[in-house]
Amino acid sequence: MSFQGPPDRSPETEASIASAIQEITEKAQILVKDEIELAKTELELKVKALARGAAIGAAAGIFVLAALLMLTHGFAWLAYYFLPVNDLAFFWGFFFVAGLFLVFAAVAGYFAAKFFKKGAPPTPRMAIDEGKRIQETVQQARAAEVRR
């Protein structure tokens, strides 16, 4: 068995290899820029949707707060009516309702903490998936190149 050296490379072959490498580099840069732009766009859309939801939720919260104030006042007077207290001890009705609201707040706070722990920050899923596919394609191409 005799050793054969590397094939002769002509200047034309080396020039075409260099231009191919340059073209691959340029396309890889364009691909990375496009992926970054996709991630930015995806996050921007999610943030805008969250902002709209927060604004509408805040408006609804203001109306609910006004209604709750009126209900609280009514429930306090109703509790005073049913509690066995003196005629001038109406404040016990307000204390009773305030205690109920503190219990409700504790239960709501528990569930809110539970839901916040389940939530995840917004991530650009499409861009991440696309990046993984590109990485797999490059790895497959390298593996095919090694086999040759």
N, C-alpha and C positions, 0 to 999 in steps of 0.2 A: 504494500500500500504506500503510495507516495503522497507526500504533502503538497497540496495545491494552495498557493497563496491567495490572497483576496483578489477578486476580479478587478481588472483595470478599470479605473474610473476616468472617464473623459471629462473635460471641462463642461461639456454640455450636460452630462449626467449630474455632476456636482451642482451646477447652476439650477437644474430642475429640482433637485433635492432641497436646495436652499430656498427656492421660491415656494416649494410645497410647505416647508417648515414655517416660512414667514406667513403664508396664507392661513395655515392652521392656527398660528399664534393670533393673527388678527381676528379670525372667526371665533376663537375662544374668548378673546377680550370682548367682542361684540355680544357673545352669548352670556358672559358674566354680567355685563352692563344691562342686558335685557332682563336677566333674572333679578337683579337688584331693583330695576324699575317695576317689575311685576310684584315684587314683595312690597315696595312702597305703595303702589296703587291698591293692592289688596288691604294693607293696613289702613290706608286712608279711607277706603270705603267702610271698613269695620268701625273706625273711630267716628266717622260721620253718622253712621247708623246709631251708635251708642249715644252720641251727643243729642240726636233728635229724640231718642227714647228718653233720655234724662230730662230734656226740656219739657216734653209732654208729661212725663211723670211728675215733674215739679209742679206744673200747673194743676194737675189732678190732685196732688198732695195739698195744695193751698185750699182748694175747694173742700176736700175731705176734712182738713183741719178746722175750717170754719163750721162745717156741719157737726164735727165732734165737739166743738166748744158749746154749741147750742144743745146738743144731746147731753153733754156732761152736766150742764146747768139744769136741764130738765130732770135728769136722773138723780141729781143731788136733792132737788126739791121733792122728788118722788120718794127717795129713801128717807128723808126727814118725815114725810107723811106716814110711812109705815113703821119707822123706828119708835120704840117706846121711850121718848124723851120729853122734857118739858116743852111748853109752847115756844119759849125763846131760845131753845137749844138747836136751832136749825143747822148749825155748823157741823153737827155729827153726820148729817146726810152728805155733806161735801167731803168729809174725811172718809166716809165709807166708800164713796165713788172713787176718790183718789187712790185708796188702797186697792180697789178692783183694777184700776188702770195700771198700777205698778205690777200687779200679778200678770196682767196681759202683756205688759212691756217685757217682763222677764221671759215669758214663754216665746214671744216674738223674737227677742234677742237671741235666744237659744237656737231657734230655727234659722235665723239670718246667718249666724256664725256657721251653722252646719252647711248651708247653701254656698256661702263664700268659700269654704274649704273645698267644696266640690268643683267650683268654677275654675276656669283656667284663663290666663291672660290671652288676649287675642294674638294669634300667631299666623303668619302667612303660610298656610297649609299647602296651597297650590304651588308656591315657589319652592318650598322645601321638597315636595314630591317631585317636581320637575328637576331640581338639583340632584336628587338621588338617582333619577332615571339617567341623567347625563353622566353621572359618576359611574353607574353600572355599564353604560354604553362604552365609555372610555376604557374601563377595566376589561370588558370583553374584547375590545379592539386590541388592547395591549397583549391579552392572552393569545389572541389569534396571530398577532405579529411574532410572538415568541415561538409559537408552534411552527412557523414557516421555516 
